[in-house]
């Protein structure tokens, strides 16, 4: 396998079973249909119908739900390609960047990247000293 093949290799996505997909969506629409009972007293009939349309095939012949299950998985993968970079970008620009700017303004150099012409070495002495070098001969 070349480097390009390993970089572009996509793992096989394991989806849920058609039966569990149907029952989960049936439960979601059932909750949506019955939720107004706790506030206004009405029932969302359309949601109960959709719940039944998912529950019946899930119980009798789950393979009918296979195209919907694949479509839902594809939608999730597409959403992942959009949401993940956006969330990571927001975290970087709203958390990491301001913290870095604050550290610079405070004069902190936690990675010790500033040049120190008078230093004899950039090694940081370890206190207490680490293990003897002889103990590192056969690490694997």
Phi and psi in degrees as GROMACS dihedral restraints (atoms count N, CA, C in turn):
[ dihedral_restraints ]
;  ai    aj    ak    al  type     phi  dphi    fc
    3     4     5     6     1   -80.3    20    10
    4     5     6     7     1   169.6    20    10
    6     7     8     9     1   -62.8    20    10
    7     8     9    10     1   -37.4    20    10
    9    10    11    12     1   -66.6    20    10
   10    11    12    13     1   -40.6    20    10
   12    13    14    15     1   -64.8    20    10
   13    14    15    16     1   -39.3    20    10
   15    16    17    18     1   -72.5    20    10
   16    17    18    19     1   -29.2    20    10
   18    19    20    21     1   -75.1    20    10
   19    20    21    22     1   -31.2    20    10
   21    22    23    24     1  -101.2    20    10
   22    23    24    25     1     0.6    20    10
   24    25    26    27     1   -64.1    20    10
   25    26    27    28     1   128.6    20    10
   27    28    29    30     1  -106.7    20    10
   28    29    30    31     1   136.4    20    10
   30    31    32    33     1   -78.0    20    10
   31    32    33    34     1   149.8    20    10
   33    34    35    36     1   -68.7    20    10
   34    35    36    37     1   129.5    20    10
   36    37    38    39     1   -88.2    20    10
   37    38    39    40     1   125.0    20    10
   39    40    41    42     1   -93.2    20    10
   40    41    42    43     1   119.6    20    10
   42    43    44    45     1   -95.4    20    10
   43    44    45    46     1   168.0    20    10
   45    46    47    48     1   -74.2    20    10
   46    47    48    49     1   164.4    20    10
   48    49    50    51     1   -70.0    20    10
   49    50    51    52     1   153.9    20    10
   51    52    53    54     1   -61.9    20    10
   52    53    54    55     1   -35.2    20    10
   54    55    56    57     1   -65.3    20    10
   55    56    57    58     1   -48.8    20    10
   57    58    59    60     1   -67.1    20    10
   58    59    60    61     1   -35.4    20    10
   60    61    62    63     1   -58.0    20    10
   61    62    63    64     1   -47.5    20    10
   63    64    65    66     1   -64.2    20    10
   64    65    66    67     1   -43.7    20    10
   66    67    68    69     1   -68.8    20    10
   67    68    69    70     1   -36.1    20    10
   69    70    71    72     1   -64.6    20    10
   70    71    72    73     1   -46.8    20    10
   72    73    74    75     1   -67.6    20    10
   73    74    75    76     1   -34.7    20    10
   75    76    77    78     1   -62.4    20    10
   76    77    78    79     1   -42.9    20    10
   78    79    80    81     1   -65.5    20    10
   79    80    81    82     1   -41.0    20    10
   81    82    83    84     1   -62.2    20    10
   82    83    84    85     1   -48.0    20    10
   84    85    86    87     1   -69.4    20    10
   85    86    87    88     1   -29.4    20    10
   87    88    89    90     1   -65.1    20    10
   88    89    90    91     1   -45.1    20    10
   90    91    92    93     1   -62.6    20    10
   91    92    93    94     1   -44.1    20    10
   93    94    95    96     1   -60.6    20    10
   94    95    96    97     1   -40.1    20    10
   96    97    98    99     1   -69.4    20    10
   97    98    99   100     1   -34.0    20    10
   99   100   101   102     1   -94.9    20    10
  100   101   102   103     1   -13.2    20    10
  102   103   104   105     1   -58.1    20    10
  103   104   105   106     1   -39.8    20    10
  105   106   107   108     1   -62.5    20    10
  106   107   108   109     1   -16.7    20    10
  108   109   110   111     1   -59.7    20    10
  109   110   111   112     1   -29.3    20    10
  111   112   113   114     1   -80.2    20    10
  112   113   114   115     1   -15.0    20    10
  114   115   116   117     1  -115.4    20    10
  115   116   117   118     1   -63.6    20    10
  117   118   119   120     1  -104.0    20    10
  118   119   120   121     1   -14.1    20    10
  120   121   122   123     1    93.4    20    10
  121   122   123   124     1    -6.7    20    10
  123   124   125   126     1   -92.8    20    10
  124   125   126   127     1   163.1    20    10
  126   127   128   129     1  -118.0    20    10
  127   128   129   130     1   139.1    20    10
  129   130   131   132     1   -85.9    20    10
  130   131   132   133     1    99.0    20    10
  132   133   134   135     1   -63.4    20    10
  133   134   135   136     1   -40.8    20    10
  135   136   137   138     1   -58.6    20    10
  136   137   138   139     1   -38.0    20    10
  138   139   140   141     1   -70.3    20    10
  139   140   141   142     1   -36.5    20    10
  141   142   143   144     1   -67.6    20    10
  142   143   144   145     1   -35.8    20    10
  144   145   146   147     1   -65.3    20    10
  145   146   147   148     1   -45.2    20    10
  147   148   149   150     1   -63.0    20    10
  148   149   150   151     1   -38.1    20    10
  150   151   152   153     1   -60.1    20    10
  151   152   153   154     1   -43.9    20    10
  153   154   155   156     1   -66.1    20    10
  154   155   156   157     1   -35.3    20    10
  156   157   158   159     1   -67.6    20    10
  157   158   159   160     1   -23.0    20    10
  159   160   161   162     1   -88.8    20    10
  160   161   162   163     1   -38.9    20    10
  162   163   164   165     1   -70.1    20    10
  163   164   165   166     1   -40.6    20    10
  165   166   167   168     1   -61.9    20    10
  166   167   168   169     1   -53.1    20    10
  168   169   170   171     1   -66.2    20    10
  169   170   171   172     1   -31.2    20    10
  171   172   173   174     1   -63.1    20    10
  172   173   174   175     1   -34.9    20    10
  174   175   176   177     1   -82.5    20    10
  175   176   177   178     1   -36.7    20    10
  177   178   179   180     1   -95.1    20    10
  178   179   180   181     1   -55.0    20    10
  180   181   182   183     1  -142.7    20    10
  181   182   183   184     1    85.7    20    10
  183   184   185   186     1   -62.4    20    10
  184   185   186   187     1   -23.3    20    10
  186   187   188   189     1   -62.6    20    10
  187   188   189   190     1   -20.0    20    10
  189   190   191   192     1   -62.9    20    10
  190   191   192   193     1   -29.7    20    10
  192   193   194   195     1   -86.6    20    10
  193   194   195   196     1    -0.1    20    10
  195   196   197   198     1   -57.5    20    10
  196   197   198   199     1   -46.1    20    10
  198   199   200   201     1   -62.5    20    10
  199   200   201   202     1   -38.2    20    10
  201   202   203   204     1   -66.4    20    10
  202   203   204   205     1   -39.4    20    10
  204   205   206   207     1   -63.3    20    10
  205   206   207   208     1   -45.4    20    10
  207   208   209   210     1   -64.0    20    10
  208   209   210   211     1   -40.7    20    10
  210   211   212   213     1   -63.5    20    10
  211   212   213   214     1   -40.8    20    10
  213   214   215   216     1   -65.4    20    10
  214   215   216   217     1   -40.1    20    10
  216   217   218   219     1   -65.5    20    10
  217   218   219   220     1   -43.3    20    10
  219   220   221   222     1   -62.7    20    10
  220   221   222   223     1   -39.9    20    10
  222   223   224   225     1   -62.2    20    10
  223   224   225   226     1   -41.4    20    10
  225   226   227   228     1   -63.5    20    10
  226   227   228   229     1   -41.1    20    10
  228   229   230   231     1   -66.3    20    10
  229   230   231   232     1   -40.6    20    10
  231   232   233   234     1   -63.8    20    10
  232   233   234   235     1   -43.3    20    10
  234   235   236   237     1   -63.7    20    10
  235   236   237   238     1   -35.7    20    10
  237   238   239   240     1   -62.4    20    10
  238   239   240   241     1   -38.9    20    10
  240   241   242   243     1   -66.1    20    10
  241   242   243   244     1   -24.7    20    10
  243   244   245   246     1   -94.1    20    10
  244   245   246   247     1   -49.2    20    10
  246   247   248   249     1   -70.3    20    10
  247   248   249   250     1   -42.6    20    10
  249   250   251   252     1   -59.1    20    10
  250   251   252   253     1   -50.4    20    10
  252   253   254   255     1   -64.3    20    10
  253   254   255   256     1   -34.4    20    10
  255   256   257   258     1   -66.9    20    10
  256   257   258   259     1   -46.2    20    10
  258   259   260   261     1   -63.6    20    10
  259   260   261   262     1   -44.0    20    10
  261   262   263   264     1   -63.6    20    10
  262   263   264   265     1   -39.4    20    10
  264   265   266   267     1   -63.6    20    10
  265   266   267   268     1   -44.2    20    10
  267   268   269   270     1   -62.5    20    10
  268   269   270   271     1   -45.7    20    10
  270   271   272   273     1   -59.5    20    10
  271   272   273   274     1   -42.6    20    10
  273   274   275   276     1   -64.5    20    10
  274   275   276   277     1   -49.5    20    10
  276   277   278   279     1   -78.3    20    10
  277   278   279   280     1   -21.5    20    10
  279   280   281   282     1  -100.4    20    10
  280   281   282   283     1   -15.7    20    10
  282   283   284   285     1  -119.1    20    10
  283   284   285   286     1   -58.2    20    10
  285   286   287   288     1   -69.5    20    10
  286   287   288   289     1   -48.1    20    10
  288   289   290   291     1   -62.4    20    10
  289   290   291   292     1   -49.9    20    10
  291   292   293   294     1   -60.8    20    10
  292   293   294   295     1   -35.8    20    10
  294   295   296   297     1   -65.5    20    10
  295   296   297   298     1   -41.5    20    10
  297   298   299   300     1   -63.6    20    10
  298   299   300   301     1   -41.9    20    10
  300   301   302   303     1   -64.6    20    10
  301   302   303   304     1   -41.3    20    10
  303   304   305   306     1   -62.3    20    10
  304   305   306   307     1   -42.8    20    10
  306   307   308   309     1   -63.8    20    10
  307   308   309   310     1   -39.1    20    10
  309   310   311   312     1   -65.5    20    10
  310   311   312   313     1   -42.8    20    10
  312   313   314   315     1   -65.3    20    10
  313   314   315   316     1   -31.7    20    10
  315   316   317   318     1   -80.6    20    10
  316   317   318   319     1    -5.2    20    10
  318   319   320   321     1    79.2    20    10
  319   320   321   322     1    17.4    20    10
  321   322   323   324     1   -82.8    20    10
  322   323   324   325     1   143.4    20    10
  324   325   326   327     1  -135.6    20    10
  325   326   327   328     1    71.5    20    10
  327   328   329   330     1   -63.4    20    10
  328   329   330   331     1   -29.6    20    10
  330   331   332   333     1   -89.8    20    10
  331   332   333   334     1    -0.8    20    10
  333   334   335   336     1    53.0    20    10
  334   335   336   337     1    55.7    20    10
  336   337   338   339     1   -92.6    20    10
  337   338   339   340     1   -13.9    20    10
  339   340   341   342     1   -68.5    20    10
  340   341   342   343     1   140.9    20    10
  342   343   344   345     1   -70.1    20    10
  343   344   345   346     1   139.1    20    10
  345   346   347   348     1  -127.3    20    10
  346   347   348   349     1    85.8    20    10
  348   349   350   351     1   -58.6    20    10
  349   350   351   352     1   -28.9    20    10
  351   352   353   354     1   -82.6    20    10
  352   353   354   355     1    -8.3    20    10
  354   355   356   357     1   -74.5    20    10
  355   356   357   358     1   139.7    20    10
  357   358   359   360     1   -75.9    20    10
  358   359   360   361     1   -33.4    20    10
  360   361   362   363     1  -153.5    20    10
  361   362   363   364     1   155.0    20    10
  363   364   365   366     1   -96.3    20    10
  364   365   366   367     1     1.3    20    10
  366   367   368   369     1   -65.5    20    10
  367   368   369   370     1   142.6    20    10
  369   370   371   372     1  -101.8    20    10
  370   371   372   373     1   118.0    20    10
  372   373   374   375     1   -65.7    20    10
  373   374   375   376     1   137.8    20    10
  375   376   377   378     1   -95.3    20    10
  376   377   378   379     1   129.6    20    10
  378   379   380   381     1  -122.4    20    10
  379   380   381   382     1   118.1    20    10
  381   382   383   384     1   -72.6    20    10
  382   383   384   385     1   161.8    20    10
  384   385   386   387     1   -60.0    20    10
  385   386   387   388     1   151.7    20    10
  387   388   389   390     1   -73.2    20    10
  388   389   390   391     1  -171.4    20    10
  390   391   392   393     1   -68.2    20    10
  391   392   393   394     1   160.4    20    10
  393   394   395   396     1   -63.9    20    10
  394   395   396   397     1   144.6    20    10
  396   397   398   399     1   -58.6    20    10
  397   398   399   400     1   -28.3    20    10
  399   400   401   402     1   -63.1    20    10
  400   401   402   403     1   -28.0    20    10
  402   403   404   405     1   -76.0    20    10
  403   404   405   406     1    -8.6    20    10
  405   406   407   408     1  -100.2    20    10
  406   407   408   409     1    12.0    20    10
  408   409   410   411     1   -72.0    20    10
  409   410   411   412     1   -37.3    20    10
  411   412   413   414     1  -127.2    20    10
  412   413   414   415     1    77.0    20    10
  414   415   416   417     1   -79.0    20    10
  415   416   417   418     1   -23.7    20    10
